[in-house]
């Protein structure tokens, strides 16, 4: 099929690569403009742009799609379909109507649950048992269009946003290839989303990653996993910020929420609103990630010390 592809991050690059391997003609690639990134804030190209350049694909990086010349360029391609994956710009109605078979979106949740910007993180934060990929026909709403294909996977107890992202990125590539094959065969049917089951995955706020030790240990552990790799769940100990990258739920223990009850090399146990949280991998501000055994070697942390709520 003749495809216009729109996407920006690694998640989208996996889908573009899958389409190329399946033999589809990528007539145009749309991706976000280059932007400063990283500690050095150096101008960086998106993962999709790098892949498009590697395959010498036509490329557009508009700051806005509300330009008549963009409509004209895309219309002249005579594409069968437009595939969208984590692009970052809203498609106006004029563009939705350009491809012969419309625009298909690769969304990283089991719609109508977790529409919006952060479905992977929200599914972990909520303690969902499963998530997946939905291929949907795009309309003018936010992830509200009819569903064309849906596949699910379990969320493992140790999944972080990064590991779950990586699984879903590969799954998204497989799903869009399957959906296009079914579309070509006339075997792809649409299912209207049930609005009563809809939920919204709002963009993460940095303030959400502050650990509230009054919560259940399971809820805090879900936050640790959801905010890994960004921005990292964090708290304050001895007036020093500490990020927690890996933990597990421990047993119920007496003490006040945030209180350190043991400092073993296998894990630092902290009292929560219910049960305890055993810290496994942590990071001091400006330092590197380390297991607690390394951390305790040069630390004055002792049972009875207390983590505080970090107020920026």
RONUFI-244720 format. One record per residue (C-alpha): x negated, y negated, z; residue in one letter. Coordinates in pm, whole numbers, plus 32768, in hexadecimal, padded with zeros to 4 digits. Example, Ala and Ser with C-alpha at 12.3 -4.5 7.8 and 13.67 -1.06 7.14 Angstrom:
2
7B3281C2830Ca 7AA9806A82CAs 
This chain:
312
800080008000x 7F9B7E987FCAx 7F777DFF8124x 7F3F7CAD81C6x 7EA17CED831Ax 7EAE7BF8843Ex 7DEE7C3B857Ex 7CD17BBE8653x 7C3A7C938770x 7BA77DF2877Fx 7D037E8687A8x 7D607DFD8650x 7C137E5F85B4x 7C5B7FCE85FFx 7DA27FB18540x 7CFB7F068418x 7BF28013840Cx 7CFB81248411x 7DB4808082EEx 7C73806A8225x 7C1F81D78267x 7D80823981FCx 7D3F819A80A9x 7E28806F80C0x 7DD57F357FFEx 7D907E1680EEx 7DD77CEC8010x 7DA57BE3811Dx 7D397BD28289x 7DAF7AC28377x 7CF77A8F84BFx 7CC4797F85C1x 7BBD78718583x 7A6378A6861Bx 7A58782B8783x 795A7803889Fx 7944793A8978x 787079D78A88x 779479358B8Ex 76D378728A8Ax 7816780289E2x 7781784A888Dx 786E783E8764x 78D579A58721x 798F7A538608x 7AB07B3B8658x 7A8B7CB58641x 7B7E7CB1851Bx 7AB37BAA8462x 79737C71848Cx 7A1A7DAB8406x 7AB87CEC82E3x 79667C5A8282x 78C67DB2829Bx 79C07E308197x 79B77CEB80CEx 7B2C7CAF80FAx 7BD37B6080A9x 7BED7A9A81EDx 7CB679758274x 7C8978D083CAx 7D9877C683E1x 7DD177038522x 7F45770484D1x 802B77C683ECx 811876A183C3x 8074762F8282x 81117649812Ax 7FC476A8808Dx 7FAF77DB8170x 810B784580FDx 80A078187F93x 7F6078E07FBFx 800F7A018067x 81327A017F71x 80437A177E49x 7FB67B5F7ED0x 80FF7C1A7E94x 80BB7CF67FC2x 81947E228017x 817A7DE6818Bx 80C97D178293x 80367DCA83BFx 80077CFE84FDx 7F407D658631x 7EE87C75874Cx 7EC17B578656x 7EFC7A378747x 7FD37956866Bx 814D79608648x 81BF79B384E8x 82C178B98468x 83F5793A83B3x 836878D08262x 824579C3828Bx 831A7ADC831Fx 83DD7ADA81D8x 82B17AE180EDx 82517C5680DBx 833C7D388017x 83727E1D8144x 83497D168251x 82537D048372x 82007E24845Dx 816E7DE985B6x 80977ED98682x 80F77EA187EEx 80497F458916x 81797FAB89E3x 82B2807A89D3x 839D7F668969x 847E7ECF89DDx 83AC7EEE8B19x 828F7DF38B2Dx 82CB7D088A0Fx 81C87BF38A03x 80587BAC8A2Fx 7FD87C9E8B39x 80917DEB8B1Dx 7F657EC48B77x 7F157E0D8CBAx 80837DED8D1Ex 80C27F608CF3x 7FA57FB38DE3x 800B7EA58EDCx 816C7F2E8EE2x 80F580908F22x 818D81178DDFx 814F82888D9Cx 8142825F8C23x 811781618B10x 80DC8176899Cx 80EE80D28848x 82208046879Dx 82237FEF862Cx 83357EEE85FBx 83CC7E2384E1x 83807CBB853Ax 848F7BB4855Dx 84817A5485EBx 84997AC88754x 837C7B2E883Ax 83537CA487FCx 84CC7CC487D1x 84E27D638677x 85637EC08624x 847C7FDF8687x 83FE80BB856Bx 831181AC8619x 82B481EB8784x 81B182CE8826x 816982ED899Ax 803E83508A70x 802183808BE9x 7F6C827A8CB7x 7E5E83348D78x 7E2982ED8EEAx 7CD0825F8E9Dx 7D2C819E8D63x 7CBF80328D5Ex 7D377F2F8C67x 7BFA7F738BA1x 7C1E80EC8B8Bx 7D9180D38B3Fx 7D4D7FC88A38x 7C5280AB898Ex 7D4781D08984x 7E6080F688FDx 7D82804C87FAx 7D34819D875Ax 7E9E8208877Cx 7F1380C686D7x 7E3E810E85A7x 7ECC826B8585x 803181F085B8x 802780DF84AFx 7F9781D183B0x 80AC82CB8400x 81B781BB83F3x 81468142829Dx 814282A58219x 82A882DB8290x 830981888200x 828581EB80ABx 834F832B80BFx 848A82738124x 84928332826Cx 845E82148360x 859881B78420x 85CF808A8501x 865180908667x 86D77F508702x 86397F028854x 87137F1F8988x 870D7DC28A1Ex 87797E448B73x 862C7EFD8B90x 85517DDA8B21x 843B7D4E8BFBx 83377C438BB8x 81BE7C708BDAx 81507B0E8C22x 7FE87AA68BEFx 7F0C7AEA8D1Dx 7EC779CA8E09x 7D7679CA8EB9x 7E25798C9004x 7EC87AE48FE8x 7D777B8E900Bx 7D487B139173x 7D7B7C3E9256x 7E947C259354x 7E377D24945Dx 7F9B7D1A94E7x 80087DE993BBx 800A7F6493AFx 7EBA80029358x 7F5980999220x 7FC97F4291A7x 7E6F7EB191E3x 7DCD7FD5912Fx 7EB27F9A9007x 7E3E7E2F9003x 7CD17E9B900Fx 7D0B7F768EDFx 7DE37E788E26x 7CE57D5D8E4Fx 7BC37E328DD7x 7B137DB48D04x 7BA97C588D1Ex 7BB47B918DFAx 7B607C8C8F0Cx 7C227CB79050x 7B717BEB915Dx 7B6C7B9092CBx 7A8F7AD993C7x 79A87B7594CAx 78AD7AB595A1x 7910797F94D6x 78937A30939Bx 79727A8B9270x 796F7BFB921Dx 7A057CA190EBx 7A8A7E02910Bx 7A727ED48FD0x 7AC9802E904Dx 7B8080AE917Fx 7C6681C191F7x 7D8181DC92F0x 7D1B825C9446x 7DD582D19578x 7EA28203966Ax 7DC6815C9770x 7E02806D9893x 7D8B7F07986Dx 7DE57DBE97D0x 7E0B7D999653x 7CB87D4895BCx 7BF57DDF96E0x 7ACD7EBF968Dx 7AF38005974Ax 79CC80CB96C1x 7895808895F1x 782981D69565x 774B81F49431x 786A82AC9385x 7955818693B9x 79B5805B948Dx 7B0E808E9528x 7BE97F5B9556x 7D3A7F4A9607x 7E637EE8952Cx 7FD27EA89572x 7FFF801E9549x 7EE181199548x 7D7C80AE9500x 7CB9805E93C4x 7B6581009396x 7A80802092C9x 799880D891D8x 79017FDE90E1x 78D87E6D9139x 78227D3590C5x 779F7C04917Ax 77CC7AB190D8x 76B87A898FD5x 763E7BED900Dx 76687D378F5Ax 77687E488F90x 76F17F4C908Cx 77748074914Bx 77AE803692BCx 767C8101931Cx 759F8003926Ax 76677EE292F7x 764B7F599460x 74D07F789448x 74A87DFF9457x 75F27DA194FAx 764F7D3F965Cx 77B27DC3962Ex 782C7E7A9764x 79707F1997DFx 7A477E079874x 79E97D07976Ax 7B117C8396A9x 7B567C2F9540x 7C107AE99510x 7CF47A6B93FEx 7C1B79AA9308x 7CAB785192CFx 7C0D77AC919Ex 
